């Protein structure tokens, strides 16, 4: 599928495509409402704008769709994104879990980070740096991380040959 074909989809067909990227119905509806885009760059910019426009309650719903770092998940996409964590030793995984729980207690949300290509040690170092931040800073950082995740997923979805994966786990 090319962006022009995505643009031509009805809203009922386009929103489920976007919900595989981000589990926020408000975000998906916002991106769909802004069509047509014509280019992937325009679509990515609109995705960022739709995320920026989300109220906190809808942003929290989007965060709920992300597993904790190091947590086993059934979603192929999340497993691939967190593949570097799988090679971590038990001590790193235990510290990620403990510090992640502290982060959630302190900030009221899951620790969200763009994990692709990063090791468990790298993600733990980032978590150590972020856990002590104030919650307002962390909410801004989490929005930035989610924007990066969304952009990466959209790029993967719209493969160089113009195809889009039609089922989770399909190679685009």
C-alpha positions in Angstrom: 0.0 0.0 0.0 1.2 3.5 -0.8 0.3 6.6 1.1 -2.1 7.6 -1.7 -3.9 4.2 -1.2 -4.0 4.8 2.5 -5.4 8.2 1.8 -8.2 6.7 -0.3 -9.3 4.2 2.4 -12.6 4.9 4.2 -12.2 5.9 7.9 -13.4 2.5 9.1 -10.6 0.8 7.1 -7.9 3.4 7.8 -8.3 3.6 11.6 -7.5 -0.1 12.3 -4.3 0.3 10.3 -3.2 3.1 12.5 -4.3 1.4 15.7 -1.6 -1.2 15.0 0.9 1.7 15.4 -0.6 3.4 18.4 -3.5 2.1 20.5 -5.1 5.6 20.9 -8.4 5.9 19.1 -8.1 9.7 19.4 -4.7 9.6 17.7 -5.9 7.3 14.9 -9.0 9.4 14.3 -6.9 12.6 14.3 -4.5 11.2 11.7 -7.3 9.8 9.5 -9.2 13.2 9.7 -6.2 15.0 8.3 -6.0 13.0 5.0 -5.0 13.2 2.2 -1.3 13.3 2.9 0.3 12.3 -0.4 3.7 11.6 1.1 5.1 9.6 4.0 6.7 12.8 5.4 3.3 14.5 5.5 1.8 11.5 7.2 4.6 11.4 9.8 4.2 15.1 10.5 0.4 14.6 10.9 1.0 11.7 13.3 3.2 14.0 15.4 0.6 16.7 15.4 -2.2 14.3 16.4 -0.1 13.0 19.3 0.6 16.6 20.4 -3.1 17.3 20.4 -4.1 14.4 22.6 -5.5 15.2 26.0 -3.7 13.4 28.9 -6.4 10.8 29.3 -6.1 9.7 25.7 -2.3 9.8 25.9 -2.5 7.5 29.0 -4.6 5.1 26.9 -1.8 5.1 24.2 0.8 4.3 26.9 -1.3 1.4 28.2 -0.7 -0.3 24.9 3.0 -0.6 25.6 4.5 -3.4 27.6 7.0 -2.7 30.3 10.6 -2.8 29.2 11.8 -6.4 29.6 8.3 -7.8 30.0 7.3 -10.7 27.8 4.6 -9.7 25.3 2.5 -11.4 22.6 2.8 -8.4 20.2 5.4 -9.2 17.6 6.1 -5.6 17.0 7.0 -4.9 20.7 9.1 -8.1 20.9 11.2 -6.9 17.9 11.5 -3.4 19.4 12.7 -4.8 22.7 14.9 -7.6 21.2 18.1 -6.1 22.8 16.6 -6.6 26.2 16.2 -10.4 25.6 20.0 -10.8 25.7 20.3 -9.1 29.1 21.5 -11.0 32.2 19.1 -11.7 35.1 20.5 -8.9 37.2 19.8 -6.3 34.5 16.3 -7.7 34.0 15.6 -7.7 37.7 16.9 -4.1 38.1 14.8 -3.0 35.0 11.7 -4.5 36.7 12.4 -3.0 40.1 13.3 0.4 38.8 10.5 0.3 36.3 8.0 -0.3 39.1 9.5 2.6 41.1 9.1 4.8 38.0 5.5 3.8 37.7 4.8 4.6 41.4 6.5 7.9 41.1 5.1 9.1 37.7 1.9 7.1 37.4 2.7 5.7 34.0 4.9 3.0 32.4 8.5 3.9 31.5 8.3 4.5 27.8 11.5 4.6 25.7 12.3 4.0 22.0 13.9 0.6 22.6 14.8 -0.5 19.1 18.5 -1.3 18.7 19.2 -0.7 22.4 20.5 -3.2 24.9 19.0 -3.9 28.3 21.9 -2.1 29.9 21.4 1.0 27.7 17.7 1.1 28.6 18.5 0.6 32.3 21.0 3.5 32.2 18.3 5.7 30.6 15.8 4.6 33.3 18.2 5.5 36.0 18.6 8.9 34.5 14.9 9.5 34.1 13.3 8.0 37.3 14.3 11.0 39.4 12.8 13.6 37.0 9.6 15.5 37.9 6.5 14.0 36.4 5.8 16.9 34.1 9.2 16.4 32.5 8.6 12.7 32.2 5.2 13.2 30.6 6.8 15.4 28.0 9.6 12.9 27.5 7.2 10.0 27.2 5.3 11.9 24.4 8.6 12.5 22.6 9.4 8.8 22.9 5.9 7.7 21.7 6.3 10.1 18.7 9.6 8.4 17.8 8.0 4.9 18.2 5.0 5.9 16.1 7.2 7.3 13.4 9.3 4.2 13.3 6.3 1.9 13.1 4.8 4.0 10.3 8.0 3.9 8.3 8.1 0.1 8.7 4.5 -0.2 7.8 5.0 1.6 4.5 7.8 -0.5 3.1 10.1 0.6 0.3 8.2 -1.4 -2.2 5.0 0.4 -1.3 3.4 -2.5 0.5 2.0 -2.3 4.0 1.8 -5.3 6.3 -1.8 -6.3 6.6 -1.5 -8.4 9.8 0.6 -7.9 12.9 3.9 -9.8 12.5 3.8 -9.8 8.7 6.9 -8.4 7.1 6.0 -5.2 5.3 
